[in-house]
């Protein structure tokens, strides 16, 4: 589901359309004042009444709409992938298989997650993002946070919780070869521009912007750890540690763990 975010939507359509086929993409436009860009042609477009309210209330309304859409498709599909427009699920290129090939090899009872990697701009080493080049060829560092270890893949007629953070009533499983790359913090100047968007601010997005700027500061200042051993440890930690008020959501104890993303991911997204 998207509203006024052509920058990430273009990348989302290109990425998922390339590996799943555009005919298998479902894009929900939040508000009948929205018009699907030409690059969405070939995907399934749904435009509905704007879901209004502050962030938490609106998020719940949006996820109900998205879950209903996904449930209606389960007569035709084995799995549904749900993400925000700036999130990209990827299988480790070291395996040499595509995302659909890998997911098809798994026995998914209800849901599976990729380890969350919050990709943020390093202000001292990286310049503005170029939308025409792969993002991971321009951004080297990721903050491993349970905030983006989401229940992205859903099997059967389940229901997502707000923001795809969980599948309601079911436990989560973090797969050892899947990663969810979040690019909401990929460019500081882009964040500044969004912070000036009166519509977003009036809907209560100021807190979200502060969190994203915080991720950029963490990536810029933190000690960088090696990828392989660190992602294994963080996956184990997030499997064991649960959110206090939602035991089917992973936690990470507030640790600020930053890794360098390996070269093999450079052209993935």
C-alpha positions as CSV (number, residue, x, y, z in Angstrom):
1,X,0.0,0.0,0.0
2,X,1.4,3.4,-1.0
3,X,0.6,7.1,-0.9
4,X,2.7,9.8,-2.5
5,X,5.9,7.8,-2.7
6,X,6.9,7.3,-6.4
7,X,10.6,7.1,-5.6
8,X,10.4,3.9,-3.6
9,X,7.4,2.5,-5.6
10,X,9.4,2.6,-8.8
11,X,12.1,0.5,-7.1
12,X,9.5,-1.8,-5.5
13,X,7.8,-2.5,-8.9
14,X,11.1,-3.0,-10.7
15,X,12.5,-5.4,-8.0
16,X,9.4,-7.6,-7.2
17,X,8.1,-7.4,-10.8
18,X,11.5,-8.7,-12.0
19,X,11.5,-11.7,-9.8
20,X,7.8,-12.5,-9.4
21,X,6.3,-11.1,-12.6
22,X,4.4,-7.8,-12.6
23,X,1.1,-9.7,-13.0
24,X,1.6,-11.1,-9.5
25,X,2.0,-7.6,-7.9
26,X,-0.9,-6.0,-6.0
27,X,-0.5,-2.3,-5.3
28,X,-3.1,-0.6,-3.1
29,X,-3.2,3.2,-3.5
30,X,-4.3,4.9,-0.3
31,X,-6.8,7.5,-1.5
32,X,-8.8,8.1,-4.7
33,X,-6.8,11.2,-5.3
34,X,-3.9,8.9,-6.2
35,X,-3.1,7.9,-9.7
36,X,-1.0,4.9,-10.6
37,X,2.2,5.9,-12.5
38,X,2.9,4.5,-15.9
39,X,5.6,2.1,-14.6
40,X,2.9,0.2,-12.7
41,X,1.3,-0.9,-15.9
42,X,1.0,-4.7,-15.8
43,X,0.5,-4.9,-12.1
44,X,-2.8,-5.2,-10.3
45,X,-3.9,-1.8,-9.1
46,X,-6.5,-1.2,-6.4
47,X,-7.5,2.4,-5.4
48,X,-9.7,2.9,-2.4
49,X,-10.9,5.6,-0.1
50,X,-8.2,7.2,2.0
51,X,-7.5,5.6,5.4
52,X,-7.3,8.6,7.7
53,X,-6.2,9.1,11.3
54,X,-3.0,9.3,13.3
55,X,-0.2,6.8,12.5
56,X,-1.2,3.9,14.8
57,X,-4.9,4.1,13.9
58,X,-4.3,4.5,10.2
59,X,-1.7,1.6,10.2
60,X,-4.4,-0.7,11.7
61,X,-6.8,0.3,9.0
62,X,-4.3,-0.2,6.2
63,X,-3.2,-3.7,7.4
64,X,-6.8,-4.8,7.7
65,X,-7.3,-3.8,4.1
66,X,-4.0,-5.5,2.9
67,X,-4.7,-8.7,4.9
68,X,-8.2,-8.9,3.4
69,X,-6.7,-8.6,-0.1
70,X,-4.1,-11.3,0.6
71,X,-6.8,-13.7,2.0
72,X,-8.9,-13.2,-1.1
73,X,-5.9,-14.4,-3.3
74,X,-5.2,-17.6,-1.4
75,X,-7.3,-19.7,-3.8
76,X,-4.7,-18.8,-6.5
77,X,-1.5,-18.5,-4.6
78,X,0.5,-20.6,-2.1
79,X,2.2,-17.6,-0.4
80,X,1.6,-13.8,0.0
81,X,4.5,-11.4,0.5
82,X,3.6,-8.1,2.2
83,X,6.0,-5.2,2.6
84,X,6.1,-1.5,3.0
85,X,7.1,0.3,-0.2
86,X,10.7,0.8,1.0
87,X,11.3,-2.9,2.0
88,X,12.8,-5.6,-0.1
89,X,13.0,-9.3,0.8
90,X,16.1,-11.0,-0.6
91,X,17.6,-14.4,-0.4
92,X,21.4,-14.6,0.1
93,X,23.0,-14.5,-3.3
94,X,25.6,-17.1,-2.1
95,X,22.9,-19.8,-2.5
96,X,22.6,-19.1,-6.2
97,X,18.8,-19.4,-6.3
98,X,16.0,-16.9,-6.9
99,X,13.7,-15.7,-4.1
100,X,10.6,-17.7,-5.5
101,X,12.8,-20.8,-5.9
102,X,14.0,-20.5,-2.3
103,X,10.6,-19.8,-0.8
104,X,9.1,-22.8,-2.8
105,X,11.7,-25.1,-1.1
106,X,10.6,-24.2,2.4
107,X,7.8,-25.8,4.4
108,X,6.1,-22.7,5.6
109,X,3.3,-23.4,8.0
110,X,2.1,-19.8,8.6
111,X,4.9,-17.3,8.2
112,X,8.6,-16.8,7.7
113,X,10.8,-13.7,8.2
114,X,14.1,-12.4,6.9
115,X,16.5,-10.8,9.3
116,X,15.9,-7.0,9.3
117,X,18.6,-4.8,7.9
118,X,18.0,-1.1,8.2
119,X,20.2,0.3,5.4
120,X,21.2,3.9,6.3
121,X,23.4,6.5,4.8
122,X,26.8,6.9,6.4
123,X,27.1,10.7,6.4
124,X,30.9,10.8,6.4
125,X,31.4,8.2,3.6
126,X,28.4,8.2,1.3
127,X,26.8,10.8,-0.9
128,X,23.2,11.3,-2.0
129,X,21.4,8.2,-3.4
130,X,21.1,7.7,-7.2
131,X,17.8,6.1,-7.9
132,X,19.0,4.7,-11.3
133,X,21.7,2.6,-9.6
134,X,21.3,-0.4,-7.3
135,X,20.8,0.9,-3.7
136,X,23.2,-1.6,-2.2
137,X,26.0,-0.6,-4.6
138,X,25.8,2.9,-2.9
139,X,25.1,1.9,0.7
140,X,27.6,-0.3,2.6
141,X,26.2,-0.5,6.1
142,X,23.2,-1.9,7.8
143,X,21.8,-1.6,11.3
144,X,20.5,-5.0,12.5
145,X,17.2,-4.2,14.3
146,X,14.3,-6.4,15.1
147,X,12.0,-3.5,14.0
148,X,12.5,-4.8,10.4
149,X,12.5,-8.5,11.1
150,X,9.0,-8.7,9.9
151,X,6.6,-11.5,9.1
152,X,6.8,-10.7,5.4
153,X,5.9,-14.1,4.0
154,X,2.5,-15.5,4.9
155,X,0.9,-18.8,4.0
156,X,-2.8,-19.5,4.2
157,X,-5.6,-17.3,5.3
158,X,-3.8,-15.5,8.1
159,X,-3.9,-11.9,9.2
160,X,-0.9,-9.6,9.5
161,X,-0.5,-7.2,12.4
162,X,0.2,-3.5,11.8
163,X,3.2,-2.8,9.6
164,X,3.6,-6.6,8.8
165,X,5.5,-6.9,12.1
166,X,3.7,-10.2,12.9
167,X,1.1,-12.7,11.8
168,X,-1.7,-12.7,14.4
169,X,-1.9,-15.7,16.5
170,X,1.1,-17.4,15.1
171,X,4.8,-17.7,16.1
172,X,7.5,-16.3,13.8
173,X,10.5,-18.0,12.2
174,X,13.6,-16.1,11.1
175,X,15.1,-18.0,8.1
176,X,18.9,-18.2,8.0
177,X,19.1,-17.1,4.3
178,X,16.5,-14.4,4.1
179,X,17.0,-10.7,4.7
180,X,14.6,-7.8,4.7
181,X,16.4,-4.6,3.6
182,X,14.7,-1.4,4.7
183,X,15.7,1.7,2.8
184,X,13.6,4.4,4.6
185,X,16.9,5.8,5.9
186,X,18.9,5.5,2.7
187,X,19.2,9.3,2.1
188,X,19.3,12.1,4.7
189,X,18.3,14.9,2.3
190,X,15.3,12.8,1.2
191,X,14.2,12.5,4.9
192,X,14.6,16.2,5.4
193,X,12.3,16.8,2.4
194,X,9.6,14.4,3.8
195,X,9.8,16.1,7.2
196,X,8.6,19.2,5.5
197,X,5.5,17.4,4.1
198,X,2.6,18.9,6.0
199,X,0.3,16.0,5.3
200,X,2.7,13.5,6.8
201,X,3.4,15.7,9.8
202,X,-0.3,16.2,10.5
203,X,-0.8,12.4,10.5
204,X,1.8,12.0,13.3
205,X,4.9,11.0,11.3
206,X,7.3,13.2,13.2
207,X,8.3,10.3,15.6
208,X,9.0,8.1,12.6
209,X,11.3,10.7,11.1
210,X,13.2,11.0,14.3
211,X,13.7,7.2,14.4
212,X,15.0,7.2,10.9
213,X,17.4,10.1,11.5
214,X,18.5,8.1,14.6
215,X,19.4,5.1,12.4
216,X,21.5,7.3,10.2
217,X,23.4,8.6,13.2
218,X,23.9,5.0,14.5
219,X,25.3,3.8,11.2
220,X,27.6,6.9,10.9
221,X,29.0,6.6,14.5
222,X,28.9,2.9,15.4
223,X,31.8,0.4,15.2
224,X,31.2,-1.9,12.2
225,X,31.1,-5.6,12.8
226,X,31.6,-8.5,10.3
227,X,28.5,-9.7,8.5
228,X,28.5,-13.5,8.7
229,X,29.1,-14.1,12.4
230,X,27.1,-11.1,13.4
231,X,23.9,-11.9,11.5
232,X,24.0,-15.5,12.9
233,X,24.2,-14.1,16.5
234,X,21.5,-11.5,15.9
235,X,19.2,-14.1,14.4
236,X,19.6,-16.3,17.4
237,X,19.1,-13.3,19.8
238,X,16.0,-12.2,18.0
239,X,14.6,-15.7,18.0
240,X,15.0,-16.0,21.8
241,X,14.2,-12.5,22.8
242,X,10.5,-11.5,22.4
243,X,8.7,-8.2,22.7
244,X,7.3,-7.8,26.2
245,X,3.8,-6.9,25.0
246,X,3.8,-9.2,21.9
247,X,5.5,-12.5,22.3
248,X,5.2,-13.3,18.6
249,X,7.4,-10.4,17.7
250,X,11.2,-10.5,17.9
251,X,13.3,-8.2,20.1
252,X,16.9,-7.2,20.2
253,X,17.4,-5.6,23.6
254,X,18.0,-2.2,22.1
255,X,21.5,-3.2,20.9
256,X,23.1,-1.0,18.3
257,X,24.7,-3.5,16.0
258,X,26.0,-2.3,12.6
259,X,27.4,-4.5,9.9
260,X,29.1,-4.0,6.6
261,X,26.9,-5.6,3.9
262,X,29.0,-8.0,1.8
263,X,29.9,-7.4,-1.8
264,X,27.7,-10.2,-3.1
265,X,24.6,-8.2,-2.2
266,X,25.7,-5.1,-4.2
267,X,23.5,-5.6,-7.2
268,X,20.6,-7.4,-5.5
269,X,18.4,-4.2,-4.9
